[in-house]
Each structure stands twice: as C-alpha cells, then as structure tokens.
Amino acid sequence: MRLLTGERVVVHATPDAIWDLFGDPSSLARVLPGCSALEADGPDRFRGVLAARLAFITIHADITATLSDQVRPRSLRLELAGRPRGLAGAFRSSIPVRMEPHDGSTEVSYDVDLELSGRLATFGAPLLREVMRGQVTELVRNLEREVARDRAGPPP
Amino acid sequence: VVVGAGVVGSAIAMELARRGYEPLLLEQGFDVGEGASKSNSAIVHTGFDARPGSIEATLLARARPLWPAIVEELGVPFLRIGALMLGAHPGDLARLRSEMVPLARSNGVPVEILDGADVARLAPWAMPDASGALLVPDESIVDPFWLTRAYAEAAIGSGGSVRLGAEVVGLSLARGAVVAQLRDGATVVADQVVNCAGLMADAIASLAGDGSFTISPRKGEFLVSEEAFGIDRIALPIPGPMGKGMLLTPIIFGGLLLGPTAHDQLDKRDHSTHRDTREVILHACAGLAPSVAEARPIRAFAGLRTVSSTGDYILRASAVSDRLHHAAGIRSTGISASPAIAQFVADQVERARGWRPAPRPRRLEPRQLDAASGGAVVCLCRSIGAAEVAAASRTAVPVTTLDGLKRRCGVTFGDCQGNLCAVAAVAALANASGVPVTAVTRRGPGSWLFGAPADGWRPAVARHERPRAVPPPSTEADLIVVGAGLAGVGAALTAGHSGRRVLVVERLDRAGGAAVGYGLRLGRSERDALQAFETAGAAAGIGFLGSTTVTGLLPSPDGWVVLGQGESGTIELRASSIVLATGGYVEPAEHLGLDGPRPAGIVTADLVHQALAAGLLPGRQAVLVGDGRSADATWRALVAAGCDVVSMTTRTPDEVRGDTRLESVRFGDAWTDADTLVLCHRLLPQPFLLRGLGSLDARPGCPAPVDQDGRVADGLWAAGTCAAPDVDHRTSLADGSRVASRSIESLRAGA
C-alpha cells in the first residue's frame, strides 16, 4: 500500500553531509530512530534492531536495510524489511528519497510504500501513517544533531 | 470513594490519587468502563459545536489543552485525524459559514471552510456532489477502553485502588463520614464520596436521600465495519432538527464505526440492537460516503448515553451533604471532557473538607512487547499471538472476563467474532489467572461460556496438549499449500504425484481441517485421500508443517515468501507457487444482526467443535440452525457430550432474549427456550491472507478472487471453501486437486 506520497521535510544540513552519514553503520545507528544495534551486512546493506513507539506500545523489530538506486547526492532508495518482536508477521517498505539543496539546507522529499502481513496489517492506515511521520521527524532531528556533531569535529 | 469506574470516575480517581489522596474506585461491573464508556464513537471532541456558556462547553474547552499530556503520560492510543462536517446541498456552504464557523469561534476551536473541490481532493471518499465542508483539524479518536483503564491504572499507580463487582446498595452520610454498603454485604467507610455512576447516578443520589435530578437513557446503535473504505477522517452531517445525525468514525486499530442512532427509552438495561436499524444507519452514512452502502457490518452494538433532567452536566456537591459530590449527566462527551471534569471535581472535593494536595504524579510506561516470539497465533482474524494475550492478562486492573481480555488485546473483535479464538483465549486467561476454564465468564456472573460435559464423555477428536511440532523437511518447495483441509489435501496429493516438492502448512497439528474437526460423515474418496495423505504423503514428497499459522505472503523475484507463525516464532518459507486452501468459517450471528441483546451462548458450529475438542461443553440446551452433513455432525457431537438439542431448523432466527446468558430464541412468532444458539447455516470464505496483499478488501464473505482455473495472481492460487464456500465441503477435495493440476501446468510452462 502507498502509505505516504510526496512528503517533504527540510533538514538543516547539506545533501553531501547527509549522504556521508548513510554510508557508515555507526553514524546511521545514531540517526535511525530507536536503533539499538546496526551492523554492515554487505555493501549498502545493514542489519539491526529498531524500535518504534506507537504512543501506547513500543515495538522492537529485527530489520535489514538496503540502499539502492544511489545518485550521490540527489537520490536513493531505502528498502527496509523486518519482523516485529513479540508480534506475528512482517513488514517490507520501499522509500525513494530525493534531496534538493537550499541555502545550506536540504529539502528531502520521499514516498513510503509499505507491505504488511500478520498483526501489523490489522492496524489501520491512519495509525501507521502517524507512526511513520513520527519516525521521520525523529530521523530529521537525529540527522541535524549528527551533522552538527561532525561539523564540530571529534572531541579532543 | 468514587462510585462508578467509567471514564469519568476513573479520571477523577486518578486525579485524586495524583494529588496525594487514597481514592477507592467502586465498580459494579467486572471490568472498568463497562457502561457508556465502552459503547460510544470513541471521539475526543473539541466541543466546536457545544452550546456556549454551558458547563459542558466550558469543560470541553478546559480539557483541550490537557490532552497532549494525558496521551503522553498515560500512553493512550490517540490520533488527531480531524473531522469534516460535510454539506450536501448548494446552500449548505453558506450555512456552515454563517452558523458553524461563528459557533466554533465562540468556543475557541479552530476550523476551516473547504469548497467542493477541496473536499474532493482531501476526502475522495466523500459524496461526489459535496458543496463544501467544515474542517475541524483537532477532532481526534482514542481507544476508549484503553483510556478508561489507563486512568484507573494511573490511579492505582499513585496510591488508589479499584474494587470490581462492587455494587453500592446503601449510602449513609451521617455522623461525620460516608458509609457505603455493598451488595455483597461489605461496607466501606470514607470521608467523601463522588457519584460517577453514569445512568445510575440518580439512584446513587437517592440512596443518600438526594432526589434533585433524574437520569434517563438515550440509546445509540452503532455498526462496526472491518473495511474502512479509505475513510481517514471523522465524517459528520450538518446537524438538523433531529440532532447531530450519524457519523463515520475511523477506529484507531482499524475499521470503521457507523452511527449512532438516538432513541430515548426508559429501560436503563436495554442494550438491544435491531436488524431494521442497520439499513437506517447504512443509508444515512452512505449519504456522507457512498461506498459505505456496500459495507458488511461484522457487528452492531448499542450504548446508552445519559440525559439529565437539567440538560447539562451536573457537577456539584449535594444539597443533602457536602460529603457527596455528583459528576453526573455527562451526556455523550464524557471521554472528551474527562481530564477537565477530573480537575474540577478534585478541586471541589478539596474545598469541601479543606484538604491540601501532596502531589505524586506517576507516568505509565508504554506496554513493551519485546518477547522473542509472538507465540502461536490465537486470533486468526487479526493474527494476535499468545505473547500479546499473555501481556494483556497482566494489567494492573485485573482481567477476569472474556470481554475484558477482548478490550485489552483485540481477541474476538475480528470477522469471526470470537468463534474461532474464544476457546483458546479463555484457556489462556484461565491459565494466567489460575482458575478453571469453566469459571471464566463473558462479563460476570450468569454470562457463563463453557460447562462440563456429561460424565464419562470423551471428545471424538482429542486435543493434543502439546501440539506436535513437525520440522519441515525443507523451507523451500515448488508448491506450498496453505491449509490441510480437504482442498489442501487434494491439492497436495495431486502435486505430489506429479513429482513436485510440496509443503503443506497447517494451523492445527493434524490434517483434515473441518471435515475431521466436525467429525463429518465422509465419502469414500475423501476417506481414501485423507488416509493416503497420512500414510503415503511423505513418500510422495509431501512435507507437512503442523501447528503453524500462515500470517503473510510476500511476492519475491522467484516466487513467494510465506511467513508461518508457530509456538517458537516466525518461520520463512519459499516456493514458486502457492495454493491457498484456508477454508472458511460459519457466519456468526453478529453478522446477521439478530434483534435483541447480546448474551453469552450465541455461537457457531466452529466454536462448538473447538470447545468439545478441548473437553468443554458449549451449552446445555441448544437450538441448532442448519442442515446437511456439517449440521448433522454438530448435532451428534453436542448430544454425545450431554447437550440437549431441543430443536434443529433451517429457519433464520429473528430475535434473542437473555441478559447474561441466552434464554430464548424467536423464529417467526414462536419463542424457543434455550441457553445456546448454534449456527451451522452458511460458510463464509476465509481468505484473510489476501487482504495483506491488497487483492481483497476487508469485508467478510468476499471469496478469493480466482479466475476459472483458480488463479489469483502469478503463482498464487486458491481452492476449496476460501474460493467457493460450501458449508458441507462436498466439492473441496476435487477442487483442490483441480487447482493443483493447473498450478503444476503453469509451473511447467514457466520452466
């Protein structure tokens, strides 16, 4: 199902600075919302554990993330596949991301296609949309924090 | 003491506990929120259309800024989805501008006017000729059960306590204290009492000699649809002379709520619903969103709103004593105003005795689901696993009834209305609470679910205490057959004989599906096929993975990924082709919409056979609806277990009676006394897996969309009851075999 179409956020960082974060598992782990473990699992492929808080319940999921269709620093596709712990079923998501520079910031636009099975598929689209938007808001906050950290350089 | 653990009473108890007092919440029901708090539109209303100057409007306005903290601190499912008040006629836009906009502004609620083109863009599901709409962005939806429980649990967490099954029958305010007498003979002594008894608030007041107001019930009937038709906002009509009219409200965990009607009545216990009302609700709601006319409701329910003799909330101390406070007449906005009502009443209680607060707020941590495995699937309709059911059994407000469990994790809410999962859910609850299965009721004394069978009786199909876990010979196959009923067995044998690697995945630990589960009198070819599957299946290259429920199908570049869920977790299987043979389930009474209340004891033959297999008697005196070999087998099984089957008929029941357990059933003009109504009249297909793929909507009764060969999509096939329901499964075996042949031919052509 197409969960979100034409979503836009502005990140206070350049496209190159954002791009650099995606290649490195330790940076990516600090950026992905609720990420408690992440390791490289081949070129442009990662494996780890993400948590999503649905206000009333926190779901942990074992995920794999794959980056494809990369045109540095303009666009890429993030493929996420995972299984929630403690719930029956799985999810698979394809998120094409486009980045446009804007005076030192980046306008990021994205869509979210989501395939769900099992328990997650029984939650309504409004709830899932809210969760996805919340995750993106946190992702942007994390990105900006991480880029600012890189700019400040490593601690002495 | 707070009398009544509805949403208002629970919120007040939390507020008092957080201020450092020790409230005791008394509830006559066997769970919190058993009154109007469980049967409403689940909307957190802004009060944009409230009568300015009323207590209700004032408290709705005070509640609005409190909601973000409530949601955050209590971890309550809450979504701000906005509401559209839709105008159908050309003049409606002007009316919205001249009447509703000023009213909303005077209530301090932001609103926007949309023209017809805006509506078409924002709400493509709305009636195509909408002239415009009032958008109220802050209207929100909530899980009302979760909210009420979260208030009560926050009260407990801050030093309060809750007593369920505690009906107040006497109230004495003499000699400087409150003494509440309970039905069970116990007495409770307190300093002050808050009357939050909802519909019974006038009765509680009169126990103390206060006859200053009366409360009467206004019934609202609702319908529930699993399919939401893309509706993602609350939709409501422009209010007319008859009131606010009927709404469409997305349910926070999926699905759609339609209604309510508004009917004033005298009986405070009459929660009956009526078949005729269905058409009225569907017609009215289709006026807002035309596709809703195609809805197939899975159930109806009725809520009784309180109407006070004053026409407004009654929030004041009693004239009889300043130790008695009323929070009564909360109409239909109890959820929405609850945070503000709680503060208002707590302030009043403090002032009355000169109490000084010593705040001790506690947060409720969101429920963590971090079990390594979801466990075996308990609820098939919603893929709810044993881990979720177990987590739901451990809430601070104890869960003792099946309805309580339902409101904590969603079991029995889906298409089958509990007929496929109630036996397992009740067993899990009994196990968690350390009581016998026969002691678990639907919603308290009288609403018994299962009894003990006749002495010496043994189930014909024994339930295995620990399902046999058969490891699959391989997680890859040419063909995976989902379901080992007659259609699945037919498909597997045919494919196996063609030399293909076949894997059959089955929810139970045995083959035969309903044919064996019901104890049907099988034909020779059916018996032979089952025998061949059991004895020669492995030799023919057919693997069997039992006790595993398939919860998802995902297309992959070289075929399909099948996700199976068993006791030990999720297993991923791969195949070039899939044959779905997931069978069907008997249409539950809730889909039919019988007139009357909803007592325990109205079940389908599916539940009967599951209960009997677990050694439980589903009823003592039954009426059985249906004919053919499935109904015959059900009759035989019930009689053998000691149930008196007083009548067997092909007529559709019209009405039922019974407050707690079924008492009698009406067919035409004749009533038949029975404590159990068993339906075995019609089978609905069960192709739920296709919903996740988007190839089927969520309306019950939709068969797998197959072509003449049984194909659903590339490499995906469906056979038997899930594609063409037949209550007696006469064609299932042959259909499975036919579809498997086609799928093998297709594999050959592809290779």
Interface residues (C-beta under 8 A of the other chain):
Chain A: M1 R53 L54 A55 F56 I57 T58 I59 H60 R83 P84 R85 G86 L87 A88 G89 A90 R92 E115 L116 S117 G118 R119 A121 T122 F123 G124 A125 P126 L127 R129 E130
Chain B: V71 G75 V76 P77 F78 L79 I81 D143 W146 A228 D232 P250 I251 I252 F253 G254 G255 P366 R367 Q368 L369 D370 A371 A372 S373 G374 V377 C381 R382 S383 I384 G385 A387 E388 A391 G410 G414 T549 T551 G552 L553 L554 L563 Q565 T570 L689 R691 G692 L693 G694
